[in-house]
Amino acid sequence: MPVPELPNRLSKEYINSLPLIRYEGSIKIIEDNRELDTFLSRIPDGTITGFDTETRPVFRRGQNRLPALVQIALPETVLLIKLKPPGLPAALIEFFERESVKKTGIGLRTDIEKLQNITPFTARGFIDLSEIAAPKGIIQTGVRALAARYLQGRVSKTEQKSNWERKNLTDKQKNYAATDAWACALIYHEILNDERDYHDQPPLDDSSEEFTSI
């Protein structure tokens, strides 16, 4: 899709004025390791996937939780993989170490480190969109701002701090999780085709507040 001419920093008002976008395709909850292996083993070399994780929020200092959900956006569906003790499924580790399948996401270092705390693995084929956007001079490199810039839509974050360890995810949780991963795959294709340099461009408004985490 054509990417409009936009400055290096978007105002919160501009982002909130955009239409809400959400993933409308197939969502598959994966809890069985054999089913997971079936899906992941069929991914062809060269596939671009969207990737994200969700972790139950903590509200006390010093608390720490490991990811409860891994999202993988494939061309035909989004997999929501529920993680269970004692470790990561072998098929998921193989996927994380597979160089020939690209895993696009944002803030991947934290996601990868948390997953490696569950089961060690060597991360290969991961592409952090923020590391592509920042050298272009783009200030806001979160999924919400990049979706506004490259997809001309607004991604809702209302379910971000919900309980991702619950036995049965709500429909809102499923859609939120699927949308984040799906959006990353779409943004990747758009950002690669964007040859503009955003350095030294004026912001959309003169607000002094920066929404770098949007």
Legacy VTK file of the C-alpha trace (Angstrom):
# vtk DataFile Version 3.0
C-alpha trace
ASCII
DATASET POLYDATA
POINTS 214 float
0.000 0.000 0.000
1.226 3.566 -0.642
2.891 5.039 2.441
1.957 8.694 2.989
4.553 11.383 3.545
4.877 11.629 7.319
7.429 13.270 9.641
9.881 11.420 11.884
7.595 11.710 14.927
3.817 11.323 14.935
1.595 13.041 17.465
-0.543 10.991 19.810
-3.573 12.814 18.417
-2.736 11.764 14.874
-2.304 8.120 15.846
-5.570 8.118 17.801
-7.398 9.607 14.794
-6.620 6.598 12.604
-9.108 3.761 12.108
-8.683 0.741 14.334
-7.129 -2.233 12.558
-7.254 -5.839 13.702
-6.458 -9.268 12.385
-9.572 -10.783 10.810
-8.194 -14.147 9.702
-7.829 -17.595 11.227
-6.492 -17.863 14.789
-5.315 -21.238 16.073
-4.723 -21.928 19.756
-1.919 -24.503 20.122
-1.581 -26.544 23.312
-0.514 -29.899 21.872
3.138 -30.407 20.922
2.357 -32.745 18.051
-0.024 -30.228 16.524
2.618 -27.526 16.947
5.192 -29.665 15.153
2.751 -30.216 12.287
2.278 -26.483 11.761
5.904 -25.410 12.174
7.463 -28.218 10.147
5.385 -27.230 7.116
6.639 -23.626 6.954
8.620 -23.245 3.703
12.090 -21.705 3.629
11.963 -17.982 2.968
8.665 -17.420 4.767
8.267 -14.087 6.553
6.417 -14.523 9.827
5.285 -12.100 12.507
6.416 -12.827 16.050
5.515 -11.685 19.554
5.099 -12.961 23.095
2.732 -12.152 25.945
3.534 -12.276 29.650
1.211 -11.914 32.610
1.892 -8.467 34.117
3.343 -8.067 37.599
2.338 -5.340 40.007
4.925 -5.755 42.761
8.531 -4.704 42.593
10.883 -7.650 42.280
8.307 -9.965 40.741
9.158 -11.563 37.433
7.177 -13.849 35.158
8.106 -15.802 32.084
6.174 -15.610 28.798
2.869 -17.457 28.770
2.124 -17.143 25.062
4.061 -17.087 21.786
2.399 -15.673 18.685
3.519 -16.650 15.194
1.746 -15.022 12.254
1.829 -17.237 9.168
0.433 -16.252 5.768
-2.745 -18.278 6.315
-3.248 -18.163 10.092
-1.867 -16.891 13.386
-0.695 -19.469 15.908
-1.176 -18.670 19.592
1.095 -21.133 21.366
0.398 -21.565 25.062
3.596 -22.310 26.980
3.605 -24.915 29.733
6.232 -26.151 32.187
8.827 -27.500 32.266
10.293 -26.093 29.035
9.789 -24.953 25.471
8.530 -27.581 23.000
11.234 -29.049 20.765
9.402 -27.877 17.634
9.387 -24.308 18.905
13.107 -24.386 19.688
13.794 -25.712 16.198
11.705 -22.861 14.771
13.601 -20.260 16.819
16.916 -21.634 15.523
15.814 -21.869 11.889
17.634 -19.186 9.930
15.659 -19.743 6.718
12.363 -18.573 8.247
12.316 -14.912 9.287
10.685 -13.901 12.556
9.784 -10.192 12.461
8.896 -8.320 15.624
9.641 -5.332 17.847
11.786 -5.265 20.984
12.879 -8.811 20.289
15.874 -8.846 22.614
13.673 -8.924 25.709
11.343 -11.543 24.234
14.234 -13.791 23.250
15.997 -13.462 26.601
12.832 -14.376 28.503
12.248 -17.411 26.300
15.872 -18.469 26.728
15.298 -18.381 30.485
12.747 -21.143 29.977
14.907 -23.251 27.658
18.257 -22.184 26.157
18.410 -21.882 22.372
20.349 -19.992 19.709
18.170 -17.298 18.133
18.410 -17.215 14.350
16.348 -15.473 11.701
14.923 -12.807 14.024
14.432 -9.313 12.570
13.697 -6.408 14.906
11.681 -3.759 13.078
12.835 -1.046 15.468
16.418 -1.689 14.341
15.341 -1.017 10.746
13.218 2.031 11.569
15.632 3.872 13.877
18.486 4.249 11.344
15.987 5.891 8.978
15.496 8.641 11.545
12.104 7.400 12.739
11.745 8.284 16.415
8.824 6.082 17.496
9.569 2.439 16.815
6.838 0.626 18.766
4.205 -1.438 16.992
1.486 1.176 17.506
3.486 3.988 15.897
4.900 1.839 13.092
1.416 0.526 12.296
0.193 4.120 12.119
3.034 5.044 9.776
3.084 2.009 7.496
-0.412 0.502 7.759
-2.361 3.750 8.215
-4.216 2.227 11.141
-4.356 2.157 14.914
-3.500 -0.977 16.889
-5.349 -1.310 20.190
-3.262 -2.056 23.281
-6.173 -2.437 25.731
-5.517 -6.136 26.437
-1.761 -5.777 26.915
-1.878 -6.041 30.707
-4.490 -8.764 30.960
-3.890 -12.211 32.483
-2.116 -14.223 29.803
-1.843 -17.268 32.055
-5.583 -17.877 32.226
-6.729 -21.288 31.052
-9.105 -19.976 28.404
-8.121 -16.765 26.668
-10.924 -14.342 25.906
-11.802 -13.432 22.342
-10.362 -9.955 22.955
-7.079 -11.458 24.148
-6.889 -13.762 21.136
-7.474 -10.933 18.700
-5.040 -8.599 20.450
-2.275 -11.218 20.451
-2.881 -12.193 16.831
-2.995 -8.579 15.650
0.381 -7.677 17.149
2.176 -10.517 15.357
0.244 -10.069 12.100
0.979 -6.333 12.026
4.728 -6.954 12.377
4.814 -9.102 9.248
2.911 -6.449 7.270
5.096 -3.608 8.563
8.250 -5.507 7.584
7.271 -5.577 3.917
6.361 -1.880 3.930
9.431 -0.666 5.791
11.780 -2.480 3.410
10.252 -0.568 0.505
10.536 2.786 2.283
13.669 4.505 0.982
13.013 7.863 2.658
15.364 9.483 5.159
13.477 10.912 8.134
16.432 12.582 9.832
15.991 16.272 10.684
12.357 16.326 9.628
10.045 18.444 11.808
7.488 16.578 13.930
3.809 16.481 13.035
3.097 19.030 15.766
5.147 21.126 18.183
4.342 19.038 21.255
7.384 18.452 23.439
6.134 15.012 24.484
7.686 12.072 22.672
5.736 8.875 22.316
8.721 6.646 21.659
7.115 3.594 23.258
3.853 3.780 21.300
LINES 1 215
214 0 1 2 3 4 5 6 7 8 9 10 11 12 13 14 15 16 17 18 19 20 21 22 23 24 25 26 27 28 29 30 31 32 33 34 35 36 37 38 39 40 41 42 43 44 45 46 47 48 49 50 51 52 53 54 55 56 57 58 59 60 61 62 63 64 65 66 67 68 69 70 71 72 73 74 75 76 77 78 79 80 81 82 83 84 85 86 87 88 89 90 91 92 93 94 95 96 97 98 99 100 101 102 103 104 105 106 107 108 109 110 111 112 113 114 115 116 117 118 119 120 121 122 123 124 125 126 127 128 129 130 131 132 133 134 135 136 137 138 139 140 141 142 143 144 145 146 147 148 149 150 151 152 153 154 155 156 157 158 159 160 161 162 163 164 165 166 167 168 169 170 171 172 173 174 175 176 177 178 179 180 181 182 183 184 185 186 187 188 189 190 191 192 193 194 195 196 197 198 199 200 201 202 203 204 205 206 207 208 209 210 211 212 213
